[in-house]
Amino acid sequence: MTTGVGPLVRFDRVVKRYGDHVVLDELDFTVRRGEHVTLIGPSGSGKTTILRLLMTLEKVSDGVIWVDGSPLSHVRAANGSLKPAGEKQLRESRKKIGMVFQQFNLFPNMKVLQNITEAPVSVLGMDRDEAESRARELLDLVGLAGKTDAHPSQLSGGQQQRVAIARALAMRPEILLLDEVTSALDPELVAGVLDLLSDIARSTDITMLCVTHEMNFARDVSEKVLMFDAGRVVESGTPEKIFSDPEHERTREFLAAVL
Amino acid sequence: MNGFDWNAAGDALPLLLEGFRVTLLATVLGTLVAAVLGLAVAVAGRAPSRLVTLPVRAVTEFVRSTPLLVQLVGAAAVFSSVEPLTVGVVVLGVHYAAYTSEVYRAGIDGVPRGQWEAARALSLPARRTWQAVILPQAVRNVLPALGNYAVSMFKETPFLAVITVQEMVFEARRYGAEHFAYTEAFTLAGLVFLVASYPTSLLMRKLEKRLGH
């Protein structure tokens, strides 16, 4: 195990194809432990696919994703070669990783509290009382202390997304994936959710990968910005570098269009 | 042809209500079998292995392609030592399960993909994903459709008379034969069906509206 040494996440010549359509083209990049990385780029450039691959919602077509020194969706065969992992190993790999979705995807049949306690109880085997008291703390953190007994349908989009963030944090992930988490929100609710994520970024050591169109968030929260186009990293660097002095024409064009 | 004999109708009523108890019992138990078995068939239909899905599909196709009456008579012949009511309930349940499984399937397909993905992102095991996330949503959406099948089954229980289950129409026929009062007995039986099933249908429609269909 290489815990603590080397990158936490490493994409090693990762290819993702849908039929003939190549979404990710021999992608290489790394994320250090505790780093907050923002993925930017035009739609269709493969950013969301990267998060979905990391969450093992999709399978890589080729290449290997390494998390903490272990292959994410492969297992080592006896002869040392890598073969695709089964569902059981995938479930094990997933436990380190949490994801917040654009459309929240809360469970509408459960109250807010159970949305948060469900996985800690049924996956981590946490005692129900402990899971509930932790869920209450998390709801307090996301500013929804009074909403434990509400149903998701009774909440605004911003509140639902806060619950979804609490739900992901309840599993104590090492890596948190944020997939355009403010894109489905009414404009006046965006700032609150982004502030919350900034707080979490500052106050925890969770590694974050974030796909967003909110360039201010990318600037304020992340230490590294990756600019994607057509399934490749066009340019990467600190937000200061990317936003004020981009090297690539493609990056300049993109930023001119969104800023 | 004489007029409607009100005395005969009044005379037949207690006997018919006796039969109606059996009708209700068969409907309730048959619905339970159809609800549980249909769900099992729908979930099995989504199994990753064809060793599971193919036989399941073959059996449901067979059940759907043959008449209930034939299935009843066939089953009664094969299981001749079993009590007719039991055979009737099981055949009704199995017959309707072939249809309710389709209803469940539609309900399961109707659960958004994001729900599966959220469950997976939380590492929920398959069993828990079905139990806690998918089925509660799927079943809620199909409750009115299931209710409508229960009403249909209720109206098909007279077929059970063929295998000597003494439900309401069986009793009506017996009374009619003994007193030469078929018209009265059958009219009354029809009325009892109407009185029982119409409010249930209304209730289902109300439920549908409430669930936003």
Interface residues (C-beta under 8 A of the other chain):
Chain A: M55 T56 L57 E87 R91 R94 K95 I97 G98 M99 F101 Q103 N105 L106 F107 P108 N109 M110 E118 A119 S122 V123 R167 A168 M171
Chain B: P112 G114 Q115 E117 A118 R120 A121 L122 S123 L124 P125 A126 R128 A132 V133 P136 Q137 R140
